[in-house]
Amino acid sequence: MQNPLDKATLERFLDLLPDPPAELVRKDKNFKALQLNEADYQTREQVIALLLEHPKLMQRPVILRGDKAVIARPSDKVLELLD
């Protein structure tokens, strides 16, 4: 949070994640407090723009291993990287 990710890093995460771009966005109380609409943040470009403006909304942690990545929520998703 103290060092928000830059556009290139967000792009890399999205390249490596098997999930749709929208999965990288937390739809929590902060998302709702900003009065955002999930439908407006589905594409890669929309997600990147949102996370650059509101880094708190990024799902964490994102775990990278080689040319793969997972959003480790729940934590057992990390096992996907070990296969």
RAJO-V367258 format. One record per residue. N is the residue number from 1. RES is the residue in one small letter. PHI is phi in whole degrees, -180 to 180 (* if undefined). OMEGA is omega as a letter, one per 20 degrees, with the letter a starting at -180 (NA if undefined). Layout:
n=N res=RES phi=PHI omega=OMEGA
n=N res=RES phi=PHI omega=OMEGA
//
This chain:
n=1 res=m phi=* omega=a
n=2 res=q phi=-73 omega=r
n=3 res=n phi=-126 omega=a
n=4 res=p phi=-57 omega=r
n=5 res=l phi=-71 omega=r
n=6 res=d phi=-91 omega=a
n=7 res=k phi=-59 omega=a
n=8 res=a phi=-61 omega=r
n=9 res=t phi=-69 omega=r
n=10 res=l phi=-62 omega=r
n=11 res=e phi=-62 omega=r
n=12 res=r phi=-63 omega=r
n=13 res=f phi=-56 omega=a
n=14 res=l phi=-65 omega=r
n=15 res=d phi=-65 omega=a
n=16 res=l phi=-91 omega=a
n=17 res=l phi=-77 omega=r
n=18 res=p phi=-78 omega=a
n=19 res=d phi=-83 omega=r
n=20 res=p phi=-62 omega=a
n=21 res=p phi=-51 omega=a
n=22 res=a phi=-60 omega=a
n=23 res=e phi=-68 omega=a
n=24 res=l phi=-78 omega=a
n=25 res=v phi=-101 omega=r
n=26 res=r phi=-78 omega=r
n=27 res=k phi=-104 omega=a
n=28 res=d phi=-107 omega=a
n=29 res=k phi=-61 omega=r
n=30 res=n phi=-65 omega=r
n=31 res=f phi=-59 omega=a
n=32 res=k phi=-68 omega=r
n=33 res=a phi=-62 omega=r
n=34 res=l phi=-81 omega=a
n=35 res=q phi=55 omega=r
n=36 res=l phi=-90 omega=r
n=37 res=n phi=-112 omega=a
n=38 res=e phi=-53 omega=a
n=39 res=a phi=-62 omega=a
n=40 res=d phi=-85 omega=a
n=41 res=y phi=-134 omega=a
n=42 res=q phi=-112 omega=a
n=43 res=t phi=-87 omega=r
n=44 res=r phi=-54 omega=a
n=45 res=e phi=-64 omega=r
n=46 res=q phi=-64 omega=a
n=47 res=v phi=-65 omega=r
n=48 res=i phi=-61 omega=a
n=49 res=a phi=-61 omega=r
n=50 res=l phi=-64 omega=a
n=51 res=l phi=-72 omega=r
n=52 res=l phi=-69 omega=a
n=53 res=e phi=-81 omega=a
n=54 res=h phi=-133 omega=a
n=55 res=p phi=-59 omega=r
n=56 res=k phi=-61 omega=a
n=57 res=l phi=-84 omega=r
n=58 res=m phi=-79 omega=r
n=59 res=q phi=-62 omega=r
n=60 res=r phi=-138 omega=i
n=61 res=p phi=-85 omega=r
n=62 res=v phi=-105 omega=a
n=63 res=i phi=-108 omega=r
n=64 res=l phi=-109 omega=r
n=65 res=r phi=-149 omega=a
n=66 res=g phi=62 omega=a
n=67 res=d phi=-104 omega=r
n=68 res=k phi=-130 omega=r
n=69 res=a phi=-149 omega=r
n=70 res=v phi=-140 omega=r
n=71 res=i phi=-86 omega=a
n=72 res=a phi=-85 omega=r
n=73 res=r phi=-131 omega=j
n=74 res=p phi=-73 omega=a
n=75 res=s phi=-61 omega=a
n=76 res=d phi=-70 omega=r
n=77 res=k phi=-65 omega=r
n=78 res=v phi=-60 omega=r
n=79 res=l phi=-59 omega=r
n=80 res=e phi=-59 omega=a
n=81 res=l phi=-75 omega=a
n=82 res=l phi=-88 omega=r
n=83 res=d phi=-75 omega=NA
//
